[in-house]
Structures are given as structure tokens and as C-alpha cells.
């Protein structure tokens, strides 16, 4: 695989695959920003765990 250390990566959507992708990217030392249009209790829990791991997460974001 190619080097991801300090690369800025945007993950759109925090469903099962978005969460998994974010975790993989964080393990590979990428600088992860994850966004999702939804904003519910379960998603906030996922967001909190990703933020604890170093990601920046924004919920309730709409992408034009």
C-alpha cells in the first residue's frame, strides 16, 4: 500500500463502511476528516470514538 502518514483524507458518510474506512486511515496515520448528513445519538457515539482516535468529525453536513 502507499504511504498515508500525514495525508489529508475526507470520508463522506459514517455508515459501516465509512466508519471502517476512517479507522483504517487513522491506523495508517492519515489526517482524517469525516462528515455525515445525519446527526443522531448512535452516530454521535461513533463520531466521539473517531474523535478520540484523532479524527475530525462533523455531523449534519450537507454536500452540494
N, C-alpha and C positions, 0 to 999 in steps of 0.2 A: 504494500500500500504506500501511497505517497505521504509526505510529511504534512501534518496538520497543526503542529505546535505554533501557537500564536496567530493562526489564520482566523479571520472573522467569518463566521458562518451564521446564516439566518435559517431557522427552522420554522416553517409555516404550518401550524396545526399541531396540537399536542394530544392527538389520539394515541392509540397504542404504538403505531409506527413512529410518530413524531417524538413521543417520549423516549422510545428506544434509540432513535437516531441521535437525540440530544445527549443521552447518556454515553453512547459510543463516542461521539465527538468530544465530550468532556474528558473521557478517559484518554483520548488521543491528544489532549491538551489544546484543543481548539477554543477560541473565544466565541461562545455560543450565545446568540440572542434568539429566543423562541417567542412566537406570537400565536395567539388564537383568538378567533372572533367570539367564542363563548366565554362565559365567566360564571362558573358555578362552584359549589362547595368542593366537589370531587376534583375539579380541575385546579382549584386554588391549592389543594393539598399536593397535587403533582407539581405545580409551579413552585411551591415552597421547598420541596425536596430538590428540585433542579437548582433553585437559587442557592440553597445550602452547598451544592456541589460547584457553584461558581458561575452558573448561567444567569443571564439577564432575561426576565420573562415579563411579557405584557399581555394581559388578558383583555377581552372586549375590544380588540383592534379589528377594524375592517380594512381590507386591502382593496383599493380601486383597480 
